[in-house]
Amino acid sequence: MRIAMIGAGGIGGYVGARLAEAGGDVSFIARGAHLQAMREGGLRIQSDIGNVFLADVCASDSPADIGPVDLVIFAVKLYDSEKAAGALGPLVSGKTRVVTLQNGIDSVGILRRHIPSDSVIGGATYLSGFIKQPGEVVHAGGLPHILVGGHGDPLIKDLQALCDRAIGLELKPVADIDNVLWEKFVTLAAFSGGTSLMRSGIGPILDDPEARIFIEQLRDEGIAIAAAAGHPLAEGFEGRVTTRWSAFPPHVKSSMANDLERGKPIEVAWLSGRMHELGIKFGIATPGHTAVFRALHLHAAGAVP
């Protein structure tokens, strides 16, 4: 199976390296210093599950250099989505499947504006990672599970078999990916907004009574938005979120919080900003997410001069 990873950061770099280590024919689309470092010195993954070093990496900044593949895994930051989706043409043939592992609830729709709708498969992961330095990705936390649509698709079955051979990667096809995406959206928007605005790992936030009230408020606003949008979350969701957050090592932050610390652009417009927007649309108050969006909007494009 020929696989193209669109994005080689915390998610794309980690997943692509694991798939390559398991025997997949993986190519990376990357850019800048990270691309140059991968070409010259390979790709390193640091993870408590086990480190990976790919000495020989196929990487380019141009999809045309790679050509048609069986599977595209789309893992760019949300603010790069339109440009990256518009460049997918050389990778996509009639049988190609494009699996998105982005945050938020908009990536499937964005991709379908650029490639055939039946080629796009939604996916979600709770992995947290970041580029520590060019050519090196750190798996910062989160279970290495991937949930995808396309239940019964032969290519997804082949991908699942490859993941079964990989260390530190597990794929599970699901029948209702929309519900999965909304559950992740609500969970991640609260986690990203809370850890970014409070500049803290999840452990101290949950241990501090006032900080915990705030992040749970973000969660509950998301639950209300999901219900209003026609995607009510299953009973017991609040407890599942708390369990998931509590399972992280105390120092773990969201990728948005890590990007904020490094002066990089952040996805706030597609997370708390999207909650704020949907709150206006449905007439639901979102004071927590609105505060996150407005406070971090100043930093949305990266470090303030």
N, C-alpha and C positions, 0 to 999 in steps of 0.2 A: 504494500500500500504506500503510495506516494503522498506525503503530507506536507502542507505548507503552513507554517506558523506565521500569522500576521501579527507582529509584535513579539518581542523577545525580552520583555521585562519580567515583573514578578510572577505573572501567571504564564505568559507565553514561553518565557525562558525555562521555567520550571517544568511545565507540562511537556514542551518539546524535547527537553533533555532527557526526561524519563522515557518518553516514547522512543527516542533514538537509542538509548541505552538498552531498551528491550528488543531492538532489532528493526525499528521502523525507519523508513527512508524519509528523513525529515529535513526540510529546508526552512530557513528563517528569513523573514523580511524584517529588517531592522534599519537603523540609520545612525549617522554621526559617529561619535567616539566609540559607542557600544559596538556598532557594526565593525569598525576598524579593528577593535580589540578581539572580537570573535574571529575575524579572518586571520589575524596575525598570531593569536595565542590560544584560540579555542574558547570554550564556554565552561565556566565553573559554576556549580550550584552548591551552596552551603545549606545543609538541612540536618535537623536532629534525626530525621529518618534515615539519613545516609547521604554523603556527598556524592556529586557526580562531576566528572571532568570529561568533556568532549574535546579531544585534541584536534580533530579534523571536522570543521563545521562548514556546511554549505549555507552561506548567508549572502544576501544581496539587498540593495535598496530598491530593486526593480523587479516586479512580478514577471516581466517579460524574460528575465534571465532564467527563470525557473520553468515556465511553461505550464501546460495543463497538469493538474494533479487529481488524485482521487478524493482527497479531503483537505479542506481549508479550515483551520482553527483560528477564529477571529478574536484576538485578544488585545487590541489596541485600547488606549484610554478613550473615554467617550468623546472628549473634545476633538479627537482625530478621526472619528468614525466616518464622517461624510467623505473626507478626502481618501481615506484608506479603502472604503467600500467602492468608491468610484474607480479605483485602480485595480480591482480584482479581475477584470476581464481576461487577461492572459492566463490566469490560473484555472478558469472555469470552463469545463466542457459539459456536454449534455448529462453526464453521469456524476459530475462532481457534487459533493455535499459540502455546505459551509456551516460549521457549528460555531455559534457565538458564545464566548465565555466572558462577556462584558458585564459590568454592573448595570443597575437600573432596569427599566422596562421598555426601553426604546430601541434597542439594538436590532431586534428582528425586523421591525418596521423600517429602520434605516437601510439595512441590507436589501430588503425587498424593493427598495426604490432603484437599486442598481443592478441586481441580478434576478433571475427567475425565482418567483416565490417558492416553488416546490423544491428548490435547491437549499433553502435556508432552514436550519434546525436550531431551535433555541436550546441553550444550555446554561448551567449555573455551577459555580464552585465557591466554597468558602475559604479557599486558600488565601493566605496573606503573604505577600512577598514584595521585594523591591530590588532595584539595581544598586548594589553597594558601591561598585566602581565599574567602569567599562569592562565588559567581559566576565563580570561576576554578579550572580543573582543570589539573594538570601531568601530562603523560605522562612518567613518570620513567624509562622504559626498557622493554625487551622488544619482541619482534617483534609487529606488529599483526595477527596471524593468529588466526582463530577457527575451531575445529573443532566441527562439530555433527553430531548424529544426523539422523534424518529423511531419509536418503538416498532420493531419488526423490520426495519430497513436493513438489508444485507450488509451495507457498508458500516452501519453502526454496530452490527454484530461483529464484524471484523475488527473494528476499533476496540470493542469490549474485550475481544480475545487478546489484542496487543496489550491493553491495559492490565489484563490478568497476568501477563508475563513481566510487567514492569514492577519495580520496587517503588513503593511510595506513591501509587496511583491506583485509583479504583473508579470504574465507570459503571453507572447504573442507568439504563434506559427507563423512562417513565412514560405513562400514557398521557398525563395532563401536565405538560411543561408550563403552561400559563400560570397555574397555581403555584408551581415551584418558583417561577420568576417573581411573582408578587410577594411570596413569603420571603424570598431573599431580599427583595427591594425594601420591604418594611424593616427587616432585620438589619441590613447593611446601612440604610440611611440613618438609622438611630446610632449604630456603632460608629460609623464614619463621622457623623456630626458630633457625637459626644466626645470621642477621643481626640478629634481635631480641635474643637472649640476649647476643651478643658486641658489640652496639651498633656494628656496622661494615658498610660496603659489602662486596660480594662479593669485590672485588679483593684487599684486604688479608687477608681470610680465606683465600683460595686461596694467597696468597704466604707465609703463616705456617705452618710445618710442624705445630704443635700445633693451631692453629685449623682447618687443613684436615682433620686426622684427625677432629676432632669433627664437622664438617659431613658428611664422608663416612660417619661412623658413623651419623648420622641417616638418610642415604640408604639405607645397607645394612639398618638396622632396618626401614625401610619396605618394602624389597624382600622381606624375610622375611615381613612381615605380609601383603603382597599375595599371595604364593604360598600362604600358609596360608588366605587367604580365597577361594582358587580363581581368582585373577587373576594368574597368574605373568607377570612382565614379560619381554618378548622379549630374546633374547641381545644383548649389546652395550649394554644400558640404561645401565650405569654410565658408559660412555664418552660416550653421548649427553647425559647429565646434565652431565658435566664440560664438554663442548663448549658446551652451552647457557649454563651459568654463566659460562664464560670469555668468551662473546660479549658479555656485559653490560659497559657502562662500569664501571670499578672502583668508583665511588661508589654504584652502584645497590644499594638495599636493598629488601626486601619491603614490601608495603603494610602488613603487620602491624608491621614495625619503624618505619615512618613514623607509624602511628597511636600506637604506644607512645611515641614521642618527643613527640607532640603531646598526650599525656594523654587520648587517646580510648579507648573500649573496643576490645578486640582479640579476634581469632578463635582464640585459642590452644586453646580447648576442642574445636574442630572439626578441629584440625590435630594438633599434638603430643598434645593431650589424647585425641583419637580414637585415635591410635597407641597410647598408653598403655592405653586401654580395650580395644582389639583384642588387644594383647599379653597382657593378663590372660585374655581369652576363649580365645585359642589356645595359651596356655602358652608364649609367646615373650618372652624378656627384651628390654625396650626401655629400657635405662638412660639413653640420651641423650635420647630424647623424654620420658621420665618426668621427667628433670631440668628440661627446658625447661618442661614443663607445670606442675610444682610451683613453679619459680622465678618464672614469669610469672603464675601464678594470682592472685597478690596484685594485679596490675594489670589483670585481665581486664575489670573494669567501668569502667576509666578511671583517671584520676589518683588516687593515694592521698592522702587529706586529710593 
